[in-house]
Structure formats: C-alpha cells, structure tokens
Amino acid sequence: MSYTGSGAGKGAGDKGLRFSLIQTLRLAWADEDLRGRLQFILLILAVYALGVNVPVPVPGISPAAIEDLVKNNPVFQIINTIGGGAFKRISIFALGLNPYIVASIILQVGTYAIPGWKEEMKEGGEYARRQQNRRTRFLTVGLCIFQGMGLLTAMSSAVGGVLPFHKAMIILFWTAGSMLLLWLGEQVSERGVGNGISILIFAGIIISLPGILQQIGGGVTDGLIEWWRIVLLALIFFATTWFVVLFTIAQRRIPIQHMRRNFGTKSVGGQVSYLPIAVAMAGVIPIIFAITLIYMPQQFMAMFPPDSAPHNVLAAISDLLSPDFTRPKGYLGAFIYMGMIFAFTYFWTALQYNVEDIADNLKKGGSYIQGIRPGRQTRDFLNGVVSRITFIGASFLAVAAMTQFILPLVVRLQGIGLIAGTSLLIMVSVALETMRQLEANLITKQYEG
C-alpha cells in the first residue's frame, strides 16, 4: 500500500476508523451498492467453506495418520490453519493459496531484479499488469503440480499404495482447487470490497478457529493445561490484538506547505496538509513471504526418497531455517526468520512507496516540506523518515511473528501459537483494511450526495 496524496485536517489520510464496526456495517448494508458487494463476498465465502469440506478421493487414506502429520509438522499446521482445515480433510483446496503466494514472491523479486521487467511495469500501465498476472498464473500452475507431488510423498505414511494414475488425478484436483481459489479471490477484489486473496486467507483462519478452541478445551479436560495457562493465553491474545491494531493504524504525518497562488484579485492555496507514512506500510506481506520461504525446503524434501542426497541436503537446510526455541539450532532459525521479515519489509516498502516520485510531484505542484528544500533534500529527508519508520514496523512484525513459537512453550500445546502470532496478525490487518475500504466508500458516497 502506498500513499502519494495528503489531506488536511483531522482524519485526512488517517488509517484509523471513524465509525464503529457495527455502525460501518449498518451503514454499508443500508446502501444498495455496498449491500450487493457484501452479499457477493458472503456468497464467495460460502463457496469456499463448501469446498474446504469436499474431499479428494485418495485410496487407502488413514485419517488418524493425517491427524498426526498435521500435529507434528509445523508446515502442515500452517497450511492447514490458513487453509481452513482443508489439508487435514484432503479437500480440493488442500494446497490453498500457498502456490500463488510463492509465485508472487518469485515474480516480485524477478521484477525488481530484471531491468526489462522493472521498466515494463513502470511504463507499461494496465498491459504490463496483465502480463505480470499471466506470468504469475502460469508459475502458480507449475508450483501446484510441484507442491502437490511433494505433499503426496510426505503423506506416504498416511496413504496406501497409490497408483501413478491416481496420483496424477489427485494433483489435478488439487491444482484445479488452488486455481479456483485464485479466481474466487480475484472476483472478490473486482466485485466485492477489499483484497480478495487476503479475505480468503482471513476466512480460512476463521474456519480453523473452532478446531483450535476445541483443542484447547480438550487439553483442559484431559488435565494437560492448567487454568492459569488459559488465563495467560487470553491475556497474550488480547494484548497482541491491541498492539496489532495500534501499529496497523499508526503513522507519521509530515506537514506539507502548499504555495499561495494569485488568480486576479483572489488568492488560492497556502494551506498546510499532511503526508501520512504508515508504520506497518507493508502489512502482513513480509511475514507471509518469510514463513513461506523458511518452510519451502521442508516441502521440497518430501519429493525425494528419505535416504537420497537431495533429501538429506534439504533436511539439513530445513533444520537450520526452522524457528524453534526448544533446541539450539532453532534459535538460529528464529534469527534468520526475523532477518527475512526485516528484508521483505524494506523490499516491499521500496516497491510500494517511491520516494523519488513523491519528491518530484511535490516540487512540480509547488509544495514543499516545511524546513526542507524541494528536490534532492526532500528526497533524502523522506528516505530517512521512511527507513526509520520501516525499521519500527519490521521490528513489530518480527516480535508478533515470534509469539507463535513462544506461546506453545507457555501453554504447552503444539499449534496453539498460531492464534496469537501470524494468523492473528493476518486476521486483524485484513479486517481493519476491509473496514477502512468500506468507510472510504461510505464517505465518498456521502460527499457525492
């Protein structure tokens, strides 16, 4: 998300919400156009929830073995939680949006690294964006096939002998399901409100919550979790939510002085507005990118026989990258994971927030930052401000991401950290962004009226 404009007065450019949640939804439902958009989103979410429960026929499958795989493998835990439990059910949406996320990472890095692609995206406009989307889809299909083969190999202990024809059909079902999810997300973006892909990820986590709560209840009933740990879990959950909201809406507002212009006997301009720079400008994208990369070797090593050299090499890389505070190497993995979050935060911010263009636009418009000369000094000043704010935002994302690895040590229940770590961050961020877009639509219609 980038901000290239500014507004005067309280609330202009503000990332906070002017209305309460109930008020926003009530006003949106009263508007015919927004009500239609919300109904369309609910329809798509119903299709998604239905698809999560449509299983792919796998010969000789053992539900208990699949349950153990999810419980003991952090990769499968994340895929299952973000996918609404689709992996545990071996549904047509078992791959989820993970192949698309990986394809987006590769294409984003490629666009930044390949001068021809970078120039095409800068100058090509809508045509260049369509070309980029087309490349992403082709790469997504390839990754669906690749990751599908890896998942089938990793599930070999949970399924019987699967013939090559059956394997091909299963991967075909999974690929079709993943591409259907991508299409549904695009439809939500076009005909609904907010980012469709983010909303589907949000919905998957919401669908997984009852299972996580049931897991907590089972731990309490079996005497595995003491009552004070539940209280501590609730406190961590609400504290994390509060900090996520705080950092999501936090911003640095730089005063912009506009030059006064004379038109005949009238004087126009001369007001002061603000250029808002969000602390969490990159949102949850850096965490999604980082967590996808650190668990990628573990997904790929499943494609090779256990005693083969590629399997052993990927297993060693996976062991080095996996964050885990119960073993020495896990601390190094946590440090690498946080380093990736910082790198992706700066990378994504650089892609979305072009300081040079902002400085040029201010100069062309006859505006300037108070106390800073237009041109190069403005660019250097904005670079410094954005760099410092990005560091704060990246630090927040790194701490929030680490809670999912620390929380299981406190509550003593594997997989529970997802409700106060990455998943919670995604839920709160997507909900806030969607509500802001609803508000923006309401305010625009109010001004038009």
C-alpha positions in Angstrom: 0.0 0.0 0.0 1.4 3.4 -0.9 0.4 6.9 0.0 1.1 9.6 -2.6 -1.5 12.1 -1.5 -2.3 14.0 1.6 -5.2 15.6 3.3 -5.8 18.5 5.7 -7.5 18.3 9.0 -8.1 15.5 11.4 -8.8 12.2 9.9 -7.4 13.1 6.4 -5.2 10.2 5.4 -5.8 8.6 8.8 -5.6 4.9 8.9 -7.9 4.7 11.9 -11.7 4.1 11.7 -14.1 7.0 12.0 -17.1 4.8 12.7 -17.6 1.8 15.0 -17.7 -1.7 13.5 -21.4 -2.1 13.9 -22.1 1.4 12.6 -20.0 0.8 9.5 -21.7 -2.5 8.7 -25.1 -1.0 9.3 -24.5 2.0 7.0 -22.9 -0.3 4.4 -25.9 -2.7 4.5 -28.3 0.3 4.1 -26.5 1.3 0.8 -27.8 -0.7 -2.1 -24.4 -0.9 -3.9 -22.4 -1.9 -0.9 -25.0 -4.3 0.3 -24.7 -6.1 -3.1 -20.9 -6.2 -2.7 -21.1 -7.6 0.8 -23.6 -10.2 -0.3 -21.3 -11.2 -3.1 -18.4 -11.7 -0.6 -20.7 -13.8 1.6 -21.6 -16.0 -1.4 -17.9 -16.5 -2.3 -17.1 -17.3 1.4 -19.9 -19.9 1.3 -18.4 -21.5 -1.8 -15.0 -21.5 -0.1 -16.4 -23.1 3.1 -18.2 -25.7 1.0 -15.0 -26.5 -1.0 -13.0 -27.0 2.2 -15.3 -29.9 3.1 -15.2 -31.5 -0.4 -12.6 -34.3 -0.2 -10.5 -35.7 -3.0 -10.7 -39.5 -3.1 -7.4 -40.9 -2.0 -7.1 -44.7 -2.0 -6.1 -46.2 1.4 -6.1 -42.9 3.3 -5.8 -43.0 7.1 -7.4 -40.1 8.9 -5.6 -40.8 12.1 -2.2 -40.7 10.3 -3.1 -37.4 8.6 -4.0 -36.0 12.1 -0.6 -37.0 13.4 1.1 -35.4 10.3 -0.6 -32.1 10.9 0.0 -32.2 14.7 3.8 -32.9 14.4 4.7 -30.9 11.3 4.8 -27.1 11.6 4.5 -26.7 7.8 1.3 -28.7 7.7 0.0 -26.8 10.7 0.3 -23.5 8.9 -1.1 -24.8 5.6 -4.0 -26.4 7.5 -4.7 -23.3 9.6 -4.5 -20.7 6.9 -6.5 -23.1 4.6 -9.4 -23.5 7.0 -8.5 -27.2 7.7 -8.6 -28.1 4.0 -5.3 -30.0 4.3 -6.5 -32.2 7.2 -9.6 -33.1 5.2 -7.6 -33.6 2.0 -10.1 -31.5 0.2 -9.9 -30.0 -3.3 -8.5 -26.8 -1.6 -5.7 -28.7 0.2 -2.9 -26.7 -1.5 -4.8 -23.5 -0.7 -3.2 -20.3 -1.9 0.3 -21.3 -1.0 1.4 -21.9 -4.6 0.1 -18.5 -5.6 1.9 -16.8 -2.7 5.2 -18.5 -3.7 4.7 -17.5 -7.3 4.0 -13.9 -6.3 7.3 -13.8 -4.3 9.3 -15.1 -7.2 7.7 -12.7 -9.7 8.0 -9.7 -7.3 11.7 -10.4 -6.8 12.2 -11.1 -10.5 10.5 -7.8 -11.4 12.8 -5.9 -9.1 15.9 -7.8 -10.2 15.3 -7.9 -14.0 15.7 -4.4 -15.6 13.4 -5.3 -18.5 10.5 -6.4 -16.3 11.1 -3.4 -14.0 10.9 -0.9 -16.8 7.9 -2.7 -18.3 6.0 -2.5 -15.0 6.9 1.2 -14.6 5.9 2.3 -18.1 3.5 -0.4 -19.4 0.5 0.5 -17.4 -2.5 -1.9 -17.4 -1.0 -4.0 -20.2 2.1 -4.7 -18.1 0.0 -5.6 -15.1 -2.0 -8.1 -17.2 1.3 -9.6 -18.4 2.5 -9.9 -14.8 -0.7 -11.6 -13.7 -0.4 -14.0 -16.6 3.1 -15.0 -15.6 2.0 -15.4 -12.0 -0.8 -17.8 -13.0 1.4 -19.9 -15.2 4.0 -20.1 -12.4 1.2 -20.9 -9.9 0.1 -23.9 -12.0 3.6 -25.2 -12.2 4.1 -24.8 -8.4 0.7 -26.5 -7.8 2.0 -29.6 -9.6 5.3 -29.5 -7.9 4.0 -29.0 -4.3 1.2 -31.5 -4.9 3.8 -34.1 -5.7 5.7 -33.1 -2.6 2.6 -33.4 -0.4 1.7 -36.8 -1.7 5.2 -38.0 -1.0 5.1 -36.5 2.5 1.7 -38.2 3.1 3.1 -41.6 2.1 2.8 -42.9 5.7 -0.9 -41.9 5.8 -2.0 -43.4 2.5 -1.7 -46.8 1.0 -0.2 -47.7 -2.4 -1.3 -45.0 -4.8 -1.0 -45.8 -8.5 0.6 -43.2 -10.8 -2.8 -42.6 -12.5 -4.4 -41.9 -9.1 -1.5 -39.6 -8.2 -2.0 -37.6 -11.4 -5.7 -37.3 -10.7 -5.2 -36.2 -7.1 -2.7 -33.5 -8.2 -5.1 -32.4 -11.0 -7.9 -32.0 -8.4 -5.6 -30.0 -6.1 -4.3 -27.8 -8.9 -7.9 -27.1 -10.1 -8.9 -26.3 -6.5 -6.0 -23.9 -6.0 -6.7 -22.1 -9.3 -10.4 -21.9 -8.4 -9.4 -20.2 -5.1 -7.3 -17.7 -7.0 -10.2 -17.0 -9.3 -12.6 -16.5 -6.4 -10.1 -14.1 -4.8 -9.9 -12.1 -8.0 -13.7 -11.9 -8.2 -13.9 -10.6 -4.6 -11.3 -7.9 -5.4 -13.3 -6.9 -8.5 -16.9 -7.2 -7.4 -16.6 -7.0 -3.6 -14.7 -4.9 -1.1 -11.1 -5.2 -0.2 -8.3 -7.6 -1.4 -9.9 -10.9 -2.3 -6.9 -13.1 -1.7 -6.4 -11.6 1.8 -10.1 -12.1 2.6 -9.9 -15.8 1.6 -6.9 -16.3 3.8 -8.8 -14.4 6.6 -11.8 -16.7 6.1 -9.6 -19.8 6.2 -8.2 -18.8 9.6 -11.7 -18.0 10.9 -12.9 -21.5 9.8 -9.9 -23.1 11.7 -10.6 -21.3 14.9 -13.3 -23.7 16.3 -10.9 -26.6 15.9 -8.2 -24.7 17.8 -10.6 -23.8 20.6 -11.7 -27.4 20.7 -8.1 -28.4 21.0 -7.7 -26.1 24.0 -10.8 -27.4 25.6 -9.6 -30.9 25.2 -6.3 -30.0 26.8 -8.1 -28.6 29.8 -10.5 -31.6 30.1 -7.6 -34.0 29.9 -5.6 -32.1 32.5 -2.9 -31.2 30.1 -3.4 -27.4 30.6 -3.8 -25.7 33.9 -6.4 -22.9 34.3 -3.8 -20.2 34.8 -2.3 -21.0 31.4 -5.6 -20.4 29.8 -5.8 -17.0 31.5 -2.3 -16.2 30.3 -3.2 -17.3 26.8 -6.2 -15.0 26.8 -4.1 -12.1 28.1 -1.5 -12.7 25.4 -4.2 -12.9 22.8 -5.9 -9.6 23.7 -2.5 -7.8 24.2 -1.3 -9.0 20.8 -4.6 -7.8 19.2 -4.2 -4.4 20.9 -0.7 -4.0 19.6 -1.6 -5.2 16.1 -4.3 -2.6 15.9 -2.0 0.1 17.4 0.8 -0.5 14.9 -1.5 -1.0 12.0 -3.2 2.4 12.3 0.0 4.2 13.5 1.6 6.7 11.1 4.0 9.6 10.8 2.3 12.7 9.4 4.7 15.1 7.6 3.4 18.6 7.2 3.3 19.8 3.6 3.2 23.6 2.8 1.3 24.5 -0.4 2.3 27.7 -2.2 -0.2 30.5 -2.4 -1.3 31.4 -5.9 -3.0 34.6 -7.1 -5.8 34.5 -9.7 -6.8 38.0 -10.4 -8.0 39.5 -7.1 -8.3 36.1 -5.4 -5.6 34.3 -3.5 -5.8 30.5 -3.6 -3.7 27.9 -1.7 -1.2 28.4 1.1 -2.8 25.7 3.3 -0.9 23.1 5.2 -1.7 19.4 4.6 -0.1 16.2 5.7 1.8 13.4 4.0 1.0 10.2 6.1 3.6 7.5 6.3 2.2 4.3 7.9 4.3 2.4 10.4 3.1 -1.0 9.1 3.2 0.0 5.5 3.9 -3.5 4.2 1.2 -5.1 6.2 1.5 -8.8 6.7 3.1 -9.5 3.3 6.7 -9.8 4.8 5.6 -12.4 7.3 3.7 -14.4 4.6 6.7 -14.2 2.3 9.2 -15.1 5.1 7.3 -18.0 6.5 6.7 -19.4 3.0 10.4 -19.4 2.3 11.7 -20.9 5.6 9.4 -23.9 5.2 9.9 -24.3 1.5 12.9 -26.7 1.9 10.7 -28.9 4.1 8.1 -29.1 1.4 10.5 -29.9 -1.4 12.5 -32.5 0.5 9.3 -34.7 0.7 9.6 -35.2 -3.1 12.8 -37.2 -2.7 13.4 -40.7 -1.1 14.4 -40.4 2.6 18.0 -41.7 2.1 18.8 -39.7 -1.1 21.3 -36.9 -1.2 18.8 -34.2 -2.2 16.5 -35.2 0.7 19.4 -35.0 3.2 20.6 -31.6 2.0 17.1 -30.1 2.1 16.5 -31.7 5.5 19.7 -30.0 6.8 18.6 -26.6 5.4 15.1 -27.0 6.8 16.6 -27.9 10.2 18.7 -24.7 10.1 15.9 -22.4 9.0 13.1 -23.7 11.3 12.5 -21.4 14.3 12.3 -23.4 17.4 13.1 -22.3 21.0 13.4 -25.9 22.3 16.8 -26.6 20.6 20.0 -24.6 19.9 19.7 -24.6 16.1 16.1 -23.3 16.5 17.4 -20.0 17.9 19.5 -19.5 14.7 16.3 -20.3 12.7 14.4 -17.7 14.6 17.1 -15.2 13.9 17.1 -16.0 10.2 13.3 -15.8 10.1 13.3 -12.3 11.7 16.1 -11.2 9.3 13.8 -12.3 6.4 10.9 -10.3 7.8 13.1 -7.2 8.0 14.4 -7.8 4.5 11.0 -8.3 3.0 9.6 -5.3 4.9 12.2 -3.0 3.4 11.9 -4.6 0.0 8.1 -4.4 -0.1 8.1 -0.8 1.2 10.6 0.2 -1.6 8.3 -1.3 -4.2 5.2 0.4 -2.9 6.5 3.8 -1.7 8.5 5.6 -4.4 10.2 8.5 -2.5 11.7 10.0 -5.7 8.3 10.2 -7.4 6.8 11.8 -4.3 9.6 14.4 -4.1 9.2 15.2 -7.8 5.4 15.5 -7.5 5.7 17.9 -4.6 8.2 20.1 -6.5 6.0 20.2 -9.6 3.0 21.1 -7.6 4.8 23.9 -5.9 4.6 22.2 -2.5 7.3 21.5 0.0 8.0 20.0 3.4 8.4 22.8 6.0 12.0 23.5 6.6 13.2 21.2 3.7 14.2 22.5 0.3 12.4 20.9 -2.7 14.1 18.3 -4.8 17.1 16.3 -3.6 16.9 17.4 0.1 13.2 16.4 0.2 14.0 13.0 -1.3 16.8 12.4 1.2 14.6 13.6 4.1 11.8 11.2 3.0 14.2 8.4 2.6 15.5 8.8 6.1 12.0 9.1 7.6 10.7 6.0 5.6 13.8 4.0 6.6 13.4 4.7 10.3 9.6 4.1 10.3 10.1 0.8 8.3 12.6 -0.4 10.9 10.0 0.2 13.6 7.3 -1.6 11.6 9.7 -4.5 10.8 10.5 -4.9 14.5 6.8 -5.1 15.4 6.2 -7.7 12.7 9.2 -9.8 13.9 8.0 -9.7 17.5 4.4 -10.5 16.5 5.6 -13.4 14.3 7.8 -14.9 17.2 4.8 -15.2 19.5 3.5 -18.3 17.6 6.8 -20.1 18.6 6.9 -18.8 22.1 3.3 -19.3 23.1 3.3 -23.2 22.8 6.1 -23.2 25.4 3.9 -21.3 27.8 0.6 -23.1 27.1 2.3 -26.5 26.4 0.2 -27.3 23.4 1.6 -27.6 19.9 0.0 -25.5 17.2 -1.7 -23.1 19.6 0.7 -20.3 18.8 -1.0 -19.7 15.5 -3.9 -17.9 17.2 -1.6 -15.2 18.7 1.0 -15.0 16.0 0.9 -14.8 12.2 -2.7 -15.9 12.0 -3.9 -13.2 14.4 -1.9 -10.6 12.7 -3.4 -11.5 9.3 -7.0 -11.5 10.8 -6.7 -8.1 12.4 -4.9 -6.5 9.5 -7.3 -7.8 6.9 -10.3 -6.9 9.0 -9.1 -3.3 9.5 -8.2 -2.8 5.9 -11.6 -4.1 4.7 -13.4 -1.9 7.2 -11.3 1.1 6.0 -12.3 0.5 2.4 -16.0 0.2 3.5 -15.7 3.5 5.3 -14.0 5.1 2.3 -16.9 4.0 0.1 -19.4 5.4 2.5 -17.6 8.8 2.9 -17.3 9.1 -0.9 -21.0 8.4 -1.4 -21.8 11.0 1.3 -19.7 13.7 -0.5 -21.3 12.7 -3.8 -24.7 13.0 -2.3 
